[in-house]
Amino acid sequence: MKILGIDTSSRSNTIGLISGNQILADFTWESRDSLQKIILNIDLVLRKGGLTLADIDGLALGIGPGSWTGVRVGVTVGKTLAYAMNKPICGVSSLDALAYQARNMPILLCPLIDAGKENVYAAFYRPQGETIVKESDYYVGDIKGLLKTIKEPVLFLGKVAYLYRQTIVEELGPLANYRGEVGDVQKGYVIALLALPRFERGESDDALSLAPLYLKESLAQALLSGKKRI
């Protein structure tokens, strides 16, 4: 199956293209002007992979958690394409995808995505064979609150892990591990790879009802909720 993967949940946006387990193309860019650039970059990735939208068998979308506005860009564009072309669609957790990129590391994994104001989105994963197993609920909150739950060596993943590296190392000492910032950039092809087994089983999400994974209210939602309580 030929699958286009899109993720705009974090500080880096990414689009990837696979055919089965083969990576055809992948492109990552900084998340400024996401809406203006995403269509151009989809076209770029398709051309690099030697395909057109008509050749795509399914779309895989990173649904967050992450930037409230950023996630909506990728999800909305992906849903629009799926609906217009009558293609199946599959939502993938952006944290799951980030952890999957380190599935070959024999250590507990903790991907981090920025939640603003020294808060993070996180979860814990255990590598198992060629995949990963999620060992915790999704976390959203203060970085120090997350660190207090850690009792064994952990490999921190994602660009945000480097933003808080000093705090993490101070709190955890030798339990904190890093593998190199270059390897911690979100990859669109990983979103596609995680969706592949579902597509092969004939499973997919509804293009109209698929929604971003919101673990925290946006500022606008919080203000609106506050007004409703007055």
Secondary structure as UniProt FT lines:
FT   STRAND          2..7
FT   STRAND          12..19
FT   TURN            20..21
FT   STRAND          22..30
FT   TURN            32..33
FT   HELIX           34..49
FT   HELIX           53..55
FT   STRAND          58..62
FT   HELIX           68..85
FT   STRAND          89..92
FT   HELIX           94..100
FT   TURN            101..104
FT   STRAND          108..116
FT   TURN            117..118
FT   STRAND          119..122
FT   STRAND          125..128
FT   TURN            129..130
FT   STRAND          131..134
FT   STRAND          139..142
FT   HELIX           143..147
FT   TURN            148..149
FT   STRAND          154..157
FT   HELIX           159..163
FT   HELIX           165..172
FT   HELIX           173..175
FT   STRAND          176..177
FT   HELIX           181..184
FT   HELIX           188..200
FT   TURN            201..202
FT   TURN            207..209
FT   HELIX           219..229
//
